[in-house]
Amino acid sequence: MKMTFELPPDLVTRLKMKAAQDGAKLKDLIAEACRRLLAEEERPRKRKPPGSPFPVIKGGKAKNAEDFSPDRVDELLWGGTR
């Protein structure tokens, strides 16, 4: 299907350069970019639990042997002023 739309000149320049580097036609490059965008939206996104103020960190051993006792964690998070 043929479509007409406007793109910023700097973007068009970059797209043309990318197509030339890949040895592809500009229309094929744009079509592939659209396919990838739509496929990305179909995949479920990872989200942290609602209301969690901290990032979710998956288990594993610490990289160093630093003490992470409750007192040390309190000191790191709150400066030990509690």
LINBEL-V670998 format. One record per run of one state. SS is the DSSP state (2 for helix, 1 for strand, 0 for the rest). FROM is the first residue (numbers start at 1). TO is the last residue. Records with the same first field share a line. If there is no record, write none. Layout:
# LINBEL-V670998
SS->FROM-TO, FROM-TO
This chain:
# LINBEL-V670998
0->1-8, 23-25, 43-69, 79-82
2->9-22, 26-42, 70-78
